[in-house]
Amino acid sequence: MSAVLVTTTINGDRTEFVCETDETLLDALRNRLGLTGSKEGCGTGDCGACSVTVDGRLVCSCLVLGVEAEGCEVNTIEGMADGDVLHPLQAKFIEHAALQCGICTPGFLMAAKVLLDKNPNPSEVEIRFALAGNLCRCTGYDKIVRAVKAAAKEVRKR
Amino acid sequence: MAHDPSYTNQEFKVIGTRPPRPDGLDKVTGRAKFGADAFAPGQLVGLILRSPHPHAQIRKIDTSKAEKLQGVKAVITSADMPDLTNGNRNMLDILENCMARGRALYDGHAVAAVAAIDMPTARKALKLIKVGYEILPHVTDVDEAMKPDAPIVQPYVRTTGVEPKPKKASNVSQVTQFGHGDVEAGFKEADVIIEKSYKTEQTHQGYIEPHACLASVGPDGQGELWVTTQGHFAFREVCAKLLGMEVAKLKVTASEIGGGFGGKTHVWMEPVALALSRKANRPVKLVMSREEVFRSTGPTCSTSVDVKIGAKKDGTITAATATLRYQNGAFPAIWAMLGAMTSYACYNLKNVKTVGYDVLVNRPKVTAYRAPSAPMAAFAVESTIDQVAEAIGMSPIDFRIKNAAKEGTRASYGPKYGPIGIGPTLEAAKNHPHMRARLGKNQGRGMACGFWFNFGGQTCTDLNIGVDGTVTLTVGTVDVGGSRASLSLIAAEELGIAYERVKCNIADTGSLGHNDMTEGSRGTFSSGMATIFAARDVIEVLRERAAKTWEIPVEDVVWEGGQAVAKGKAHGNLTPLTLSDLAAASPNSGGPIAGHNEVVADGAGVSFASHICDIEVDPETGATKVIRYTVIQDAGKAIHPDYVEGQFQGGAVQGIGWALNEEYVYGEDGRLQNPGFLDYRIPVCSDLPYIDTQILEIPNPNHPYGIRGVGETSIVPPLAAIGNAVSNAAGVRMTHVPMSPPRILKAIKSEQAELAAG
């Protein structure tokens, strides 16, 4: 037992949590802070269901230690909407039925947001490769790609 | 999507529209609670110790050191889960799969479990459990397991379905046979006969959410289980039976489910979590790792299938046979039987015979995977169909159309078909622009058909009117892919109100009568049926309340456009009463307004699909690329077309993964070599094109709206459609799934060698 105090900013709020030195950021978010929107599908960085950003960089939070978040800005799915206004990606995922079971959805939204932040006008191929680190077993990705395209259009209008 | 109004004689208002799903917001904001997202006061962490051996006698389990570790609250073995099944071998098999009883039967079989205050302590405790194994010979291949000298997996098993009844144990648990006519005579009439053998490897459903539950049992015999499941009522019954609990005292709540595809129709570690909780008298949360999911839960069968089809030059199939060997893992099941039933379901055959061998091996217990058993049989049959068509010089599509089953056809598995969609899906495929698109270099086109039975089953539904006129629809079928949206549409349609005024909830087992699992593509079919009847029940009450208010006979009141209307000249001055009016008045007009229905939803209409795909094969490496894919399927009636398309696309892509990449790789040591998503590669976004869909609507006469289940059939044709496309692209017949690059390259090389030797 060697718990450490970590001071970080999560979804814009200064947050402190205590975690073991070998504890993943994903476990800290889920079990210490109650932020269960990030999911564990594999624990080995293969499925992307735990995707969050650390200082703007997309990471699998199951491959990041909680202590590595010290002094960083962490963003999770719980912080994606602006108050009661959904991010265009969130709105378009609902509108285009881009989810069935929804377990992979938070990870897809985080990965897609990083893509659109960098490139608000991605081609289909660019979308497919940007999302290739996220596994979805329900949709066959068709409606996800369409939703991201539609959201990009909204983002460009803003 | 032309709907035949002559059939139901009604114009739909909201059915067929695409409103946002009610659980959408929660799922895009991270609020939706899945299996691993629940917490209880004082909860412990549960972990399971699993056998590293594919087959071993368990001589001794020493848990004493683990029990003494600070923070460990319970350690259990099979001794803590006594056999209470009263000779029900099926239930005992389930119990034995949850926790090994004297013998470990596969790599990953549970042998002990702990509950501790946190994960590090639980991990330490697992390491302190000492198991004395005596390693036994094992068998993991289906054909090897059928040999007379193969190691016996289950000594109690005697082959059923053969005469005389065997006295010796066998790995063949049952032999089943289907068909009609005289196949020998039929083959004599044939101008062309093609006979071929095929193999498919074992795949996993690959749901992204691992199994997870939170169990709580007290010394008073009451318990609660929060669990990711396709059927919480069935989980309750099985868990109660295995643990000696009373059904009513175990409340099971289905969490949001992160994919199931059949894999969450069985209990795995839920009885273990309950047993741990009972021993510790604390809530226990048990979440599987991905490795545990692969090693010890629900894969589908690996198979070995022989097919023989004979046809006349005019394209008539004269006889067809199939011999299907399906491995069931370590416990007897009916998977080869289902393969034998579905093999030729698409065709109108005079002479047909199929024989299924269900075979035990030292692999995890096989579970349903989306139209279970049908894809492998379809791979073998539909690949052979293409070869027969080629041999007689007919196009694959015309050959299929000529032999397609139709209304009145006697199916190869027994029944006579009613109105069915195989012919229409084939005609639609023939007319689809995809069929005429130009192919590039090294590209091939393939097509295939698929069939699934679909299922109805026990269903129980409540519909309550709120005081403000909004509707609470309470169903007991788990929503795996958007059924809350389609069921809300159905309630809105029946009541004549807006979709937004209905809220559909999935009840826990304490709040509603028994519902069968969401399996067999039954969710929207059966709960849809019960919702219609419950809504009609409510309409009766509403008419009575209106009649009472107006003081006129109830016969003079009709329900139209969401309101009670008085009919007849004498009542011309009566203003219609809306649902909201009647709801507001309900406290003084007779109390709550509620409807209810319980039904065994018989008459699930059979389902057919035809798929077309274009594949490019790199002849240098054997690598493949899916260029174009089209799914055409009969939905009966598409309630929410977005989610119908979603089922078509998702099933097709699971089939694509199965056809091209996915397989369980077992080593000589009988251990699974690739229990992770890195080495068990499911399709990713960049592997695929858009998946085109075409929904046909041939109404199911047994459902008030004509609904057929749509969830499963879409995984049946892809193996064969892709097999045919790859074979056409590579110029060599592929007979082994998955068609991974090494397998394709090997087939190309040996074909080249044969030609050179020619």
Interface residues (C-beta under 8 A of the other chain):
Chain A: M1 E20 D27 R30 G34 L35 T36 G37 S38 K39 E40 G41 C42 G43 T44 D46 C47 A49 T76 I77 E78 M80 A81 L86 L89 Q90 F93 I94 E95 H96 A97 L99 Q100 C101 G102 I103 C104 T105 P106 L109 V125 I127 R128 F129 L131 A132 G133 N134 L135 C136 R137 C138 T139 G140 Y141 D142 K143 I144 V145 R146
Chain B: R18 P20 R21 D23 G24 L25 D26 K27 V28 T29 G30 R31 A32 K33 F34 A36 D37 F39 M119 P120 Q205 G206 Y207 I208 E209 P210 E256 I257 G258 G259 G260 F261 V287 S289 R290 V480 G481 G482 D642 Y643 E645 G646 Q649 G650 A652 V653 Q654 G676 F677 L678 I682 P683 V684 C685 S686 L688 Y690 I691
